[in-house]
């Protein structure tokens, strides 16, 4: 397969961690005979500094001419109080311009990291959840009202059946390639919008007879995510409830910065780590690249390259098991840098049975794949 991938490294640790995702994708291309072409462009704070625009026209045009987008991290402290322009506006505008209507977050409890979780091992071991939610025309962007006395306010919570169907179809297809179970989380006992969600999802369920569909009120889902997270496979919700459930679920592993995410539309798709720019760690070689690498695996899954994505995930698990990680997770090897974690996983892709032996070379900076 040939893919043109737009690379938007972003700010802070974004360039460092994104480079590791590219390194891993190049190893996949070599091993599986694919052609991945990478072109970089600016977005976020660095784009403001150089172009006075968080999303320059050439960046948007590159994204529109690419098959997929690999995004780094966005944000810089000096812009936090700037009401006129912020780095995050670049990503928001990009999502709108490309009509990236669906948000996807993957959450997994890694067995070798379970002791870092605030929950008991027997509760979370084996948890692997994928959360799908709508991110177009949601309550955050709905019509807002505040009366002149500033004592009455409202936010319009509105969905069309078409908007519900497009995110639901994506969630059902994902469930088909996982454990064939999907749970709709809503508030259908009180909200008319949730009633429409249930109706639309039930109608579409007939097209996916191999997927078991379940329904759960958001208050119950919030409890069950903590009490029994293993019961969930794919969770589908609107953006408001989806954000709540995703944030809650992300603490299950105890390492929230290991989650990868995606924004998907009918034509375009963007993949990124689900953590911040961590600007204070920039260029120090201590930034954890695993979420960026896992976002590359999500990119491959989007194009149905499931075997390729699977070996990346195995490489990530192997690096965690062998404690070949940056200092935030383990300081056994005090000079395992951001780049060396990427080297290890790239080497695993080419030598999955010999990587244990090869680590001595990788640890010394002598990886066979750079």
KADA-V909210 format. One record per backbone hydrogen bond with DSSP energy under -0.5 kcal/mol. NH is the residue of the N-H (numbers start at 0). CO is the residue of the C=O. If there is no record, write none. Layout:
# KADA-V909210
nh->(NH,NH)
co->(CO,CO)
This chain:
# KADA-V909210
nh->(2,4,4,5,5,6,7,7,8,10,12,13,16,17,18,19,20,21,22,23,24,25,26,27,28,29,30,31,32,33,34,35,36,36,38,40,43,45,47,48,49,50,51,52,58,59,60,61,62,63,64,65,66,67,68,69,70,70,71,72,78,79,81,82,88,89,89,90,91,92,93,94,95,96,97,98,98,99,100,101,102,103,104,105,106,108,109,112,113,113,115,116,117,122,123,124,125,126,128,129,130,131,131,132,133,134,135,140,141,141,144,146,149,153,155,157,163,164,165,166,167,168,169,170,171,172,173,174,175,176,176,177,179,181,182,183,184,184,185,185,189,190,194,195,196,197,198,199,200,201,202,203,204,205,205,206,207,210,211,211,212,213,215,217,219,220,221,222,223,224,225,225,226,227,229,230,231,233,234,235,236,237,241,242,243,244,245,246,247,248,249,250,251,253,257,258,259,260,261,262,263,264,265,269,270,271,272,273,274,280,281,283,285,288,292,293,294,295,296,297,298,299,300,301,302,302,303,304,305,308,309,310,311,312,313,314,315,316,317,318,319,320,321,322,323,324,328,329,333,335,336,337,340,341,342,343,344,345,346,347,348,349,350,353,354,356,357,358,359,360,361,362,363,364,365,369)
co->(34,2,36,3,67,38,5,69,6,72,276,10,12,13,14,15,16,17,18,19,20,21,22,23,24,25,26,27,28,28,0,33,2,34,4,6,53,42,43,44,45,46,47,46,55,55,56,57,58,59,60,62,3,3,268,5,68,270,7,8,75,76,78,80,85,85,86,86,87,88,89,90,91,92,93,94,95,94,98,263,132,261,130,259,128,126,107,109,109,110,112,113,250,119,119,120,108,123,106,232,104,129,234,102,236,100,100,137,137,138,153,151,146,144,142,155,159,160,161,162,163,164,165,166,167,168,169,170,171,172,173,174,174,211,233,213,182,235,183,215,186,186,190,191,192,193,194,195,196,197,198,199,200,201,202,203,204,207,179,209,210,181,183,185,216,216,217,218,219,220,221,222,222,223,122,227,228,180,129,182,131,184,237,238,239,240,241,242,243,244,245,247,248,250,254,255,105,271,103,269,101,267,98,262,68,260,70,258,272,277,278,280,280,286,288,289,290,291,292,293,294,295,296,297,298,299,300,299,303,304,305,306,307,308,309,310,311,312,313,314,315,316,317,319,318,322,325,325,331,332,334,284,336,337,338,339,340,341,342,343,344,345,346,350,350,353,353,354,356,357,357,358,359,361,360,367)
